[in-house]
């Protein structure tokens, strides 16, 4: 018996791997961090071409926009600051006002608090200009979200597809809102970071990003569905396998709850941000009915008018995005089961964007901007542009960069000259 015990100990000694020394563990940790940093720097470098291309277009159109407002042969000189202020229209002005004075009126709660709070903090570095601070925040977030999206896609797809997806996103007709003093780029950055952390099972960090996203836009609350899906997929949908990390999902609705608590204390109405939609002529409707309603109005209305052209622009953008969302689930370009989270992401934000049409005028007003949140739809477009086995479809979609750039230029010029393009 003694010999057997001795033999077992000898065998265990031979099998057991030596524990790494503290120096080796520290070295491995340092190497891992250096590798991760290098990967993020690569993602940032790969995101730069799409970012610089779109922003070069934005700068050129901003410079040319005054030609649409000045009389012919005008000798009037405009200060450079007027070019910056040409971006301060519609919601941008509301966010700047909240950043300066806080929520003075209850209907201002339609604009969620994180972006104006960052504008207020950023104004300390912009000589008190909350609008300039908003532009800086939005443009930095724009670059960061492109880097996060590139890093995410290169881990699940290919670098070539990631670059195509970035280009498709920045050329979409409403993509100039990612550079305006709107919360769109900040929200996309936070929601993509949340999804990235979910894919890497960093549950608490994902919950924190989701909380911040929920403080940026009301649709941030949808990230809890992605959290539950990714967590359940990793844990096999078994209750006994739930860990303390599942509690991180509660951070996401906490963001909405904190704003509701503020609304209760400030205006005696915890749902003031929801009730404020009525003041903006928005009402809750079934997704898709507003699209059908707009199509019918276009068939019955005059062929050429500002309203008709605006409705046609919105309808084309919305239908294009909805087709991409549908193709994320059906057809040869649908996401495989292991990547079904992308399809769920696109579906959730795509449908939510259609819930609040405008009662008067263009029912789809601002929908092209909201649909930017269904970001994985652009991954589907990138796959379509590969066109493997579908050369005719690829040839047809090959005109996307040209058509999208033309519509993007039109929409941005409308916005810069103060027309109804929100």
N, C-alpha and C positions, 0 to 999 in steps of 0.2 A: 504493500500500500504506500509505503514511503517512497519507493522508487517511482510509482505512478504519479504521485504528487510532484515529485521533482521533475519528472518528464513534462508534466503539464505546464509547470512554471517555466521550464526551458523553452517549450513551444510558444508560450505566450510572450516570452521575451523576444523570440525570433520574429513573431508576427507584428507586435506593436511597433508603430512608427515613432521615431523620436519626436518629442514635442519641440516646436520651433522656439528658439531663444527669443527674449524680448527684442534684441537687436534685429533678428530676422523678421519678426512680426512687424516691427516699425518700418523696416525697409520695404516689406510687401505692401503695407498700407500706403506709404509714400509713393511707391510705384503705381499703385492703383489710382491714387488721386491724380498723379501726373498724367496717366493714360486717359482718365475721364476728362481732365482739363483740356488735353490735346484734342479729344473728340469734339468737345464743345467749341473749341477754337476753329476746328475744321468745319463744323456746321455753320459757324458765324461767317467764315470765309466763303463758303458755298452759297450762303443766303445773300451775300452782298450784291452779286450781279442783278438779281431780280429786284432787290431793294433800290439800287442805284438807277436802274432802268426806269422803274415807275416814278421815282422821285425826280429824275431829270425831266420826265414828261410833265409832272405836276409843276415844277419850277417854270418851265417854258410857257405853260398855259396860264399860270399866274401872272407872268410878265405881259402876256398878250391880251389878257382879259379886259384891261381898261379900254382897248380899242372898240369894245362893244358898248361902252357907256359914254365915251367922249364924242363930241361932234366931229365931223370930218374936218381935217386941216386945223385941228385945235392946237393952239400954242401953249395950252395949259400944262404946267409941270406938276407931276404928282410926287410927293415925298415917298421914299422907299417904304416907309412904315405903312403906307396905304396898301401895299401889296400884302403885307402881313394881315392887316385888318380885313382884307377881302375874304379871308377864311372865317371871319367871325359872323356867321349867319345861323339863324334858326336855333337849334339845340345848343350850339357852341356858346351862344350868348347867354342862354339860361344857365349852363354849367358855370360860366365865368361869374355870373351874378350870384349864384349860390356860394361859390368859392369866396367871394368878397364879403357877402352879408349873411350867409347862412340861409336856412329855410325860413323865409319871412312869411310866405303864404302857403297854405296847406297843399294847394295844387302843385307846388314845386316838388313835392315828394314823388311825382312821376319820374323824376331824375334821381337815380340811386346815388348814395353818398361817397363812395370811395374815390371816384374820379375828381369831383370838386374838392375833396379833402386833399388829394395829392396836388391839385392845382394851387390850393391855398399855401401848402408847404413849399411848392416849387416857386411861387411868386417871390419868396425871399431871395432867390437867386436871379430873378428877372426884373429887378427894380420895381416890384409891386404889380407887374402885369400878369394877371391870372390867365389871360388868353394866350400870351406867349408861353407861359408855363405849361398850359394845356397842349400847345403844339409840340413842345419839347417832349413831354411825357408820351404823347401819342406816337411820335415818330421813333422814339427810343423803343417803345413797346412794339412797334411795327417791326423793327429790325430783330428784336428778341424773339417775337413769335415766329418769324420766318426761320430763325435758327433752330428753335424748338421743333417746329414742324419738319425741318430737314432731318434733324437727329432722329426723330420718331420714325420717319418713313424709311430711312436707311437701315434701321434695325429690323423692320418688318418687310421691306420691299428692296428696291435697288436705288443706288445713287442717281441713276438716270431718271427714274420715275420721280424721285424727290425733287429734282431740278425742274422737271416739267410741271409738277404740281404747284411749285412756288410761282412759276411763270403764269400759270393759268389763274392762280389766285390774285396776283397783283395786277393783272390786266382785266379782271372782271369789271364791268361798268360801274359798280358802286364801290370799288376798292379804294377810291380816293378818300373815303371816310376813315380809312386806317391811318391817314396822315393828318386828318382834320382834328380839331380839339373836341373830339367826341370820344366816348369810352370804348368804341368798338375794338381798337387794337389792344387796349388793356384787357378787355374781357376775353378776347381770343387768346392772348398770351396766358392768362390765368387758367382758362378752361383746357388749353392744350397741355399746360404744365400738369394740371390735375390728371388728365388722361395719360400722360407720359408716366407719372408716378404710379398710377394704377397698373399700367403695363409692367412696371418694375416691382410691384407689390410693396411700395413705400406708402402704406396706408395712411399714416398720420400726416405725412407731407401732402398727400393727395387731398386729405380732408381740409387741411389749412388752405391750400390753393382753391378748393371748392368754396370755402367760407368767404374768401376774398372775392371770388367771382360772383357769389350771391350778393355781395355788397356793391357790386359794380352794375349788374343788370338783373332784372327779375328772372330771366331764363337761367341764371346760374343755379337755381334750385334743382334743375333737371339733372345736374351732375350726380345727385344722389342715386339716380337710376343706373348710371354708368358704374358708380361705385359698387352697388349691390350686384350688378351683373358680373363685373370683373372679379369681385371677391368670391361670389358663389361659384364661378367657373374654376377658380383656383382651388377652392376648398371642396369641390365635388357636390355642392348643394346639400351638405349634411349639417344639421344643427349642432351635432356633437363636435364638429370640427371648427366651430366658431371660436375665435380667440378674442382677447381683449382688443386687438386691432380693429375688430368690427365696430367698436364704439367710435372710431374715427369718422364713420359715415355721419354721425350726428353733428359734426362740425359744419357740414354744408348747410342744412336748414338753420343752423344757429346764426348764420350771416343774415338770412331773411328775418329771423326772429329778433335780432338786435335792432334792425331798422324798424320793425314793427313796434318794438318797445319805445324807440325814440319817437315815432309818430304818435303813440299813445300819450307819452309824457308831454309832447310839444303841442299836439292838436286834438287830444282826446279821441283819437281814431286810429287804432292799430293798423287798419287797412287803408289808410289815407292814400298810399301809393297806388292802390288798386282803384279806389273810387275816383282818383284824379284822372283816370283814363277817359271818363265821360266828358270832362272839360276839354279834352283834346279831340272830341268827336269820335272816340274809339269805343267799340263795344265788342263783347265776347260773341264769337260766332264759330260754327263748325268749320274746320279746315277745308278749304276747297270751294266753299260756296261763294266766297268773294271773288275767286278766280273765274268761276262760271258767270257770275254777275257782271264782271268787267268785260268778259268776252261778248256777252249779249249786248251790253251797252255800245261796244265798239261796232258791232254789226248794224245797230240801229242809229247811231249818232252820225254827225257830219264827218266827211272823209278827212278834212284838214281843219284842225283847231288846236289851240294849246292843250286843252283837256284831252282831246283824242290822242295827240302825240304823246302826252305824258302817260296816259293809260296804256298805250301801245308799248312804250318803253318798259313800263313796270311789268306788263303782262309777259313780254318776251323774256325778261330776266327771270321772272318767277317760274314760268313754265320750263325754262332751260334747267334751272336748279332742281325743280321737282322731278324731272326726268332723270337727272343724275342720281338723286336720292333713291328713286325707284330701282335704278340699275345697280345700286349697291346691294340689293336683295335678290334680284332676278337676272337671268341672262348669264352669258359667259364671263361677264366682268364682275359678278357678285363676289363679295368678300368670302373667303373660305371660313369654316367654323372657328378656326383658331383666331381669326381676325374679325369675327362678327361684331366685336365692340365698335369698330369703325362704322359699320352699317347702322348700328343702334344709335351711335353719336349723331350721324347725319339725319336719321329719321326723327329723333327727339327734337333737335333744334330746327329741323325743317318744318315739322308740323306746328311747333310752338310759334314760329314766326308768322303763321297764317291765322292765329287765333284772334287777333285784334285788328280787324279792318277799320277803315275810316267810314263814318256814316254819311258824310256829305262829300261830294266830289269824288276824287280817285280813291276807290276802296282799297287799292293795293299800295297806297302811298307809304313809302319807307320800307316796303317789304324787301326790295333788292338789298337794302342795307342789313336788315335783320337776317336775311338768308346767308350772309357771310358767316354766321355762326355755325352753319352746317358744313364746316370746313372739309370733312372727309369726302364730300361730294366732288371736290376738285381732284381728289385722288382717283376717283372713277374717271374723270375727264382725262387725267394723265394716262390711265390704262387704255382708254379709247383711242388716244392719240398714238399709242404704240401700234395699234391696228394690225396685230398679228393675225393673219387669216382673214382679215376684213379690209383689203386694200381700198375698196371704194368708200367705205365709211371713213377710213383715215384720210382719204383725199378730201372728203366733204368737210370733216372737222379741221382739216389743215388751215382753213380760212379763219379759225377762231381767233388767233392773235390779231389779225387785221380788223375783223369785225368788232372784237371786244375793245381794241384800242380806239377805234372810231367812236363807239358808244361811250366809252370812258371819257374821251375828250369832250364830247357833247355834254355829258352829265356834269363834269367838273366845271365847264364854262357856264353852265346854267347856275351852278352853286355859287361860283365866284362873282357872278353879276347879280346875285340876290334873287334869283328866280326860285320857284317852288321845286326844290330838289332835296328833300330831307330823308 
